[in-house]
């Protein structure tokens, strides 16, 4: 038990540091892409997910893992993911982004966490009804990870999926580099299928960008103390998050945020006399009938806030920031939607887009589509006067 708590502290602090230093937030990754075509954070999320997928696939193949998270899949993931995506965009921070910003001293995100707790309570109250009228008819099949059912070894499968994802990204990159116009002109003249130029041009740009990033990283860290105080490239944060996730995967399970948060809510209520274990969702589902208690993943996410606070103090970013009154509906409404959406799915941006895709969970493919769609819809609503780039 002591060793598990040490791992929880190390992983939690590490993830908190990397989130804070890289300003690593899934809302920024998708909202900024849709609103401004700014893909800097999107590259970080993509790098973290694909690197973790490869590492977890290899670990799974070699037997160095402690469990997968594979809920049943169906429209529940799409619906819950959409609600969660709307909520995190409205709140201004995803599940992980909320934790690291709370560690930086933003009272806005402490209110978001409070609202999420209210949402977890409401969901636990209505869960017996939802189980029959929502989850049962809208869950098509039991949960599964492609690692477990594919005839291809998990490590090789992960590398293949990552390669396809990089190729798709490179194709888009190449097409947006002017190849599209060249293709149209060439096809009109000769009819040759020059569309094949897009992935080639994109891969060249991708490789050049990767080499330039690596060289810049080496130059930056020639002065470690100064580099540690400055903000980091999201891809650098992705490398660190991947390392922490691999350690967690081999010792505990996949990385999750809102599940442990919901357990924290039940546990804190039990400390003030509420029989949280008497609620089916807490007693049977979240705590597995083993009693309401502090679990190792609850400890880990608490240390995420600690790690973010330490990083913020070291960088001079920590300050108690009181939210503006006009932002209170965002903190409270967004937090409520995030908690409810994460339970309806189930899972949040970390459990689904990051960990779920990294373990090739069928449920998470569906839920991730819902989350991104929710961010897209909410971004267009928030920027309806100015318009969005995408």
C-alpha positions as CSV (number, residue, x, y, z in Angstrom):
1,X,0.0,0.0,0.0
2,X,2.8,2.4,0.9
3,X,4.5,1.8,-2.5
4,X,1.3,2.4,-4.3
5,X,0.9,5.7,-2.5
6,X,4.4,6.7,-3.4
7,X,3.7,5.9,-7.1
8,X,0.5,7.9,-6.8
9,X,2.4,10.9,-5.4
10,X,5.1,10.7,-8.0
11,X,2.7,10.4,-10.9
12,X,0.3,13.0,-9.7
13,X,3.0,15.6,-9.0
14,X,4.7,14.8,-12.3
15,X,1.5,15.1,-14.4
16,X,0.6,18.4,-12.5
17,X,4.0,19.8,-13.3
18,X,3.9,18.9,-17.0
19,X,0.3,20.1,-17.4
20,X,1.2,23.5,-15.8
21,X,4.4,24.0,-17.6
22,X,3.0,23.1,-21.0
23,X,-0.4,24.9,-20.3
24,X,-1.7,21.5,-21.5
25,X,-5.4,21.7,-21.9
26,X,-7.7,19.8,-24.3
27,X,-10.1,22.8,-24.6
28,X,-7.2,24.9,-25.9
29,X,-6.3,22.1,-28.3
30,X,-9.7,21.9,-30.0
31,X,-11.2,25.3,-29.4
32,X,-8.1,27.2,-30.6
33,X,-8.0,25.0,-33.7
34,X,-11.6,25.6,-34.5
35,X,-11.6,29.3,-33.7
36,X,-8.1,30.4,-34.9
37,X,-6.6,27.4,-36.7
38,X,-4.0,27.4,-34.0
39,X,-2.7,23.8,-33.8
40,X,0.1,24.2,-31.2
41,X,-1.8,22.5,-28.4
42,X,-3.4,20.1,-30.8
43,X,0.1,18.8,-31.7
44,X,0.8,18.3,-28.0
45,X,-2.4,16.3,-27.4
46,X,-1.7,14.2,-30.6
47,X,1.9,13.6,-29.5
48,X,0.9,12.5,-26.0
49,X,-1.8,10.2,-27.2
50,X,0.2,8.5,-29.9
51,X,3.3,8.1,-27.8
52,X,1.3,6.7,-24.9
53,X,-0.5,4.3,-27.3
54,X,2.8,2.9,-28.5
55,X,4.2,2.6,-24.9
56,X,1.1,1.0,-23.5
57,X,0.8,-1.3,-26.5
58,X,4.3,-2.6,-25.9
59,X,3.7,-2.9,-22.1
60,X,0.4,-4.8,-22.7
61,X,2.1,-7.2,-25.1
62,X,4.9,-7.9,-22.6
63,X,2.4,-8.3,-19.7
64,X,3.5,-5.1,-17.9
65,X,0.1,-3.6,-17.2
66,X,-2.4,-3.6,-14.3
67,X,-5.7,-3.2,-16.1
68,X,-7.6,-1.6,-18.9
69,X,-10.7,0.6,-18.7
70,X,-13.3,-0.7,-21.2
71,X,-16.9,0.4,-20.5
72,X,-19.6,-0.8,-22.9
73,X,-19.9,1.2,-26.1
74,X,-22.9,2.8,-27.8
75,X,-24.6,6.1,-28.2
76,X,-24.1,6.8,-24.5
77,X,-20.5,7.7,-25.3
78,X,-21.6,10.1,-28.1
79,X,-24.3,11.8,-26.0
80,X,-22.3,12.0,-22.8
81,X,-19.2,13.1,-24.7
82,X,-21.1,15.9,-26.5
83,X,-22.4,17.2,-23.1
84,X,-18.9,17.0,-21.6
85,X,-17.4,18.8,-24.7
86,X,-19.9,21.6,-24.4
87,X,-19.3,21.9,-20.7
88,X,-15.5,22.0,-20.8
89,X,-15.6,24.7,-23.5
90,X,-18.0,26.8,-21.6
91,X,-16.0,26.4,-18.3
92,X,-12.8,27.3,-20.1
93,X,-10.9,24.2,-19.0
94,X,-11.1,20.4,-19.4
95,X,-10.9,17.9,-16.5
96,X,-7.1,18.0,-16.4
97,X,-6.9,21.7,-17.2
98,X,-9.3,22.4,-14.3
99,X,-7.0,20.6,-11.9
100,X,-3.7,22.3,-13.0
101,X,-5.4,25.8,-13.0
102,X,-6.8,25.2,-9.6
103,X,-3.2,24.5,-8.5
104,X,-2.2,27.8,-10.1
105,X,-4.6,29.6,-7.8
106,X,-7.6,30.3,-10.1
107,X,-10.6,30.4,-7.8
108,X,-12.7,30.1,-11.0
109,X,-11.6,26.5,-11.3
110,X,-12.1,25.7,-7.7
111,X,-15.7,26.8,-8.3
112,X,-15.8,24.5,-11.3
113,X,-14.6,21.6,-9.2
114,X,-17.4,22.4,-6.6
115,X,-20.0,22.5,-9.4
116,X,-18.7,19.2,-10.7
117,X,-19.2,17.7,-7.2
118,X,-22.8,18.9,-7.3
119,X,-23.2,17.2,-10.6
120,X,-21.7,13.9,-9.3
121,X,-24.2,14.0,-6.5
122,X,-27.2,14.6,-8.8
123,X,-26.1,11.8,-11.1
124,X,-25.7,9.4,-8.2
125,X,-29.2,10.2,-7.1
126,X,-30.8,9.5,-10.5
127,X,-28.5,6.7,-11.5
128,X,-30.9,3.8,-10.7
129,X,-33.4,5.3,-13.2
130,X,-30.8,6.1,-15.8
131,X,-29.5,2.6,-15.7
132,X,-32.7,1.3,-17.0
133,X,-33.9,4.0,-19.4
134,X,-30.5,5.3,-20.7
135,X,-27.6,2.9,-20.2
136,X,-29.3,-0.4,-20.9
137,X,-31.0,0.5,-24.2
138,X,-28.1,2.7,-25.5
139,X,-25.2,0.4,-24.7
140,X,-24.8,-1.9,-27.8
141,X,-22.0,-4.1,-26.6
142,X,-19.6,-4.8,-23.8
143,X,-16.4,-2.9,-23.6
144,X,-13.4,-4.0,-25.5
145,X,-9.8,-2.8,-26.3
146,X,-8.3,-3.7,-29.6
147,X,-5.2,-4.6,-27.7
148,X,-7.1,-7.6,-26.3
149,X,-9.0,-8.8,-29.5
150,X,-6.7,-8.0,-32.4
151,X,-4.7,-10.9,-33.8
152,X,-1.9,-8.4,-34.4
153,X,0.5,-8.1,-31.3
154,X,-0.5,-5.0,-29.3
155,X,2.8,-3.3,-29.7
156,X,2.8,-3.7,-33.4
157,X,-0.8,-2.7,-33.6
158,X,-0.2,0.5,-31.7
159,X,2.7,1.4,-33.9
160,X,0.6,0.8,-37.0
161,X,-2.3,2.9,-35.7
162,X,0.1,5.7,-34.8
163,X,1.7,5.6,-38.2
164,X,-1.7,5.9,-39.9
165,X,-2.6,8.8,-37.7
166,X,0.7,10.6,-38.5
167,X,0.2,9.9,-42.2
168,X,-3.3,11.4,-42.0
169,X,-2.0,14.4,-40.2
170,X,0.8,14.8,-42.8
171,X,-1.7,14.6,-45.6
172,X,-3.7,17.4,-44.2
173,X,-0.5,19.4,-43.5
174,X,0.6,18.8,-47.1
175,X,-2.7,19.7,-48.6
176,X,-2.9,22.9,-46.6
177,X,0.6,23.8,-47.7
178,X,-0.6,24.7,-51.2
179,X,-0.7,21.2,-52.7
180,X,-4.4,21.3,-53.1
181,X,-4.2,24.2,-55.5
182,X,-1.4,22.6,-57.4
183,X,-3.4,19.4,-57.7
184,X,-6.3,21.2,-59.2
185,X,-4.1,23.0,-61.7
186,X,-2.2,19.8,-62.7
187,X,-5.4,17.7,-63.0
188,X,-7.0,20.2,-65.3
189,X,-3.9,20.0,-67.6
190,X,-2.9,16.4,-67.5
191,X,-5.4,14.5,-65.3
192,X,-2.6,12.7,-63.4
193,X,-3.3,11.8,-59.7
194,X,-1.0,14.3,-58.1
195,X,-3.0,14.1,-54.9
196,X,-0.3,11.7,-53.8
197,X,1.9,14.7,-53.4
198,X,0.0,15.8,-50.3
199,X,1.2,13.1,-47.9
200,X,4.8,13.3,-49.2
201,X,4.9,17.1,-48.8
202,X,3.3,16.8,-45.4
203,X,5.7,14.1,-44.2
204,X,8.6,16.3,-45.2
205,X,7.2,19.2,-43.3
206,X,6.4,17.0,-40.3
207,X,10.0,15.6,-40.2
208,X,11.5,19.0,-40.6
209,X,9.3,20.4,-37.8
210,X,10.2,17.4,-35.5
211,X,14.0,17.9,-36.1
212,X,13.7,21.7,-35.5
213,X,11.8,21.0,-32.3
214,X,14.4,18.5,-31.1
215,X,17.2,21.0,-31.8
216,X,15.4,23.8,-30.1
217,X,14.7,21.6,-27.1
218,X,18.4,20.8,-26.8
219,X,19.4,24.5,-27.0
220,X,16.8,25.5,-24.5
221,X,17.9,23.0,-21.9
222,X,21.6,24.0,-22.0
223,X,20.5,26.3,-19.1
224,X,18.3,23.9,-17.1
225,X,17.3,26.3,-14.3
226,X,16.2,29.1,-16.7
227,X,14.5,26.6,-19.0
228,X,12.5,25.1,-16.1
229,X,11.1,28.5,-15.2
230,X,9.9,29.3,-18.7
231,X,6.7,27.9,-20.3
232,X,7.3,24.7,-22.2
233,X,6.3,23.6,-25.7
234,X,3.2,21.4,-25.4
235,X,5.1,18.6,-27.1
236,X,7.7,18.7,-24.3
237,X,4.8,18.4,-21.8
238,X,3.5,15.5,-23.8
239,X,6.8,13.6,-23.4
240,X,6.6,14.0,-19.6
241,X,2.9,13.1,-19.4
242,X,3.7,10.0,-21.4
243,X,6.4,8.9,-19.0
244,X,4.1,9.4,-16.0
245,X,1.2,7.6,-17.8
246,X,3.5,4.6,-18.6
247,X,4.5,4.3,-15.0
248,X,0.9,4.5,-13.9
249,X,-0.2,1.9,-16.5
250,X,2.4,-0.6,-15.3
251,X,1.6,-0.1,-11.6
252,X,-2.1,0.8,-11.3
253,X,-4.2,1.3,-14.5
254,X,-4.9,3.9,-17.2
255,X,-5.0,7.6,-16.2
256,X,-8.4,9.0,-15.3
257,X,-9.7,12.2,-13.7
258,X,-13.5,12.4,-13.3
259,X,-13.9,8.9,-12.0
260,X,-11.6,9.6,-9.0
261,X,-13.2,13.0,-8.6
262,X,-16.7,11.4,-8.3
263,X,-15.2,9.0,-5.7
264,X,-13.8,12.0,-3.8
265,X,-17.3,13.5,-3.7
266,X,-18.7,10.3,-2.2
267,X,-15.9,10.0,0.3
268,X,-16.1,13.6,1.5
269,X,-19.9,13.3,1.9
270,X,-19.3,10.1,3.9
271,X,-17.1,12.1,6.2
272,X,-20.0,14.4,7.1
273,X,-22.4,11.6,7.9
274,X,-23.9,10.9,4.5
275,X,-24.3,7.2,3.7
276,X,-22.6,7.5,0.3
277,X,-22.2,3.7,0.1
278,X,-25.9,3.4,0.2
279,X,-26.2,5.0,-3.2
280,X,-25.9,2.4,-5.9
281,X,-23.5,4.4,-8.1
282,X,-21.0,5.1,-5.3
283,X,-21.4,1.8,-3.4
284,X,-21.6,-0.7,-6.2
285,X,-20.1,1.0,-9.3
286,X,-17.4,3.5,-8.2
287,X,-16.2,1.7,-5.1
288,X,-17.0,-1.8,-6.3
289,X,-18.8,-2.8,-3.2
290,X,-15.6,-2.6,-1.1
291,X,-16.7,0.4,1.0
292,X,-16.3,4.1,0.6
293,X,-12.6,4.8,1.1
294,X,-9.7,6.7,-0.3
295,X,-8.3,4.8,-3.3
296,X,-4.9,5.2,-5.0
297,X,-6.3,7.0,-8.0
298,X,-8.0,9.5,-5.7
299,X,-4.6,10.2,-4.1
300,X,-3.0,10.6,-7.6
301,X,-5.4,13.3,-8.8
302,X,-5.0,15.2,-5.6
303,X,-1.3,15.3,-6.1
304,X,-1.9,16.7,-9.7
305,X,-3.1,19.9,-8.0
306,X,0.0,19.8,-5.7
307,X,2.3,19.3,-8.7
308,X,0.8,22.2,-10.6
309,X,1.0,24.5,-7.6
310,X,4.7,23.6,-7.1
311,X,5.4,24.3,-10.8
312,X,3.5,27.5,-10.7
313,X,5.4,28.7,-7.6
314,X,8.7,27.8,-9.2
315,X,7.8,29.7,-12.4
316,X,6.3,32.7,-10.7
317,X,2.8,31.9,-12.1
318,X,1.0,31.2,-8.8
319,X,-1.4,33.8,-7.6
320,X,-4.9,33.8,-6.0
321,X,-7.1,35.0,-8.8
322,X,-10.7,36.0,-8.0
323,X,-13.1,35.3,-11.0
324,X,-15.0,38.1,-12.5
325,X,-18.7,38.1,-11.8
326,X,-19.6,37.6,-15.4
327,X,-17.5,34.4,-15.5
328,X,-19.3,32.7,-12.6
329,X,-21.9,31.1,-14.9
330,X,-19.1,29.6,-16.9
331,X,-17.4,28.1,-13.8
332,X,-20.6,26.7,-12.3
333,X,-22.5,25.8,-15.5
334,X,-19.5,24.4,-17.2
335,X,-18.5,22.3,-14.2
336,X,-22.0,20.9,-13.9
337,X,-22.2,19.9,-17.5
338,X,-18.7,18.4,-17.3
339,X,-19.6,16.2,-14.4
340,X,-22.9,15.0,-15.8
341,X,-21.4,14.5,-19.3
342,X,-18.5,12.5,-17.9
343,X,-20.9,10.1,-16.1
344,X,-23.3,9.8,-19.0
345,X,-20.5,8.9,-21.4
346,X,-18.8,7.6,-19.1
347,X,-15.3,9.3,-19.0
348,X,-13.8,12.7,-19.6
349,X,-11.2,14.1,-22.1
350,X,-8.5,12.2,-20.3
351,X,-10.3,8.9,-19.8
352,X,-11.5,8.9,-23.4
353,X,-9.5,11.1,-25.8
354,X,-6.1,10.5,-24.0
355,X,-6.2,7.2,-22.1
356,X,-9.1,5.6,-24.0
357,X,-7.7,6.2,-27.5
358,X,-4.2,5.2,-26.2
359,X,-5.6,1.8,-25.1
360,X,-7.7,1.5,-28.3
361,X,-11.0,1.3,-26.4
362,X,-14.0,0.9,-28.7
363,X,-16.1,3.0,-26.3
364,X,-13.5,5.9,-26.3
365,X,-13.5,6.1,-30.1
366,X,-17.2,6.9,-29.9
367,X,-17.0,9.2,-26.9
368,X,-14.1,11.2,-28.4
369,X,-16.2,12.0,-31.4
370,X,-18.9,13.3,-29.1
371,X,-16.4,15.4,-27.0
372,X,-14.8,17.0,-30.1
373,X,-18.3,17.7,-31.6
374,X,-19.4,19.3,-28.3
375,X,-16.3,21.6,-28.3
376,X,-17.0,22.4,-32.0
377,X,-20.6,23.3,-31.3
378,X,-19.8,25.4,-28.2
379,X,-16.9,27.2,-29.9
380,X,-19.1,28.3,-32.7
381,X,-21.8,29.5,-30.3
382,X,-19.3,31.4,-28.1
383,X,-17.7,33.0,-31.2
384,X,-20.9,33.4,-33.2
385,X,-20.4,37.2,-33.6
386,X,-16.8,37.0,-34.7
387,X,-17.0,33.7,-36.6
388,X,-14.7,30.7,-36.4
389,X,-11.8,29.8,-38.7
390,X,-13.1,26.2,-39.1
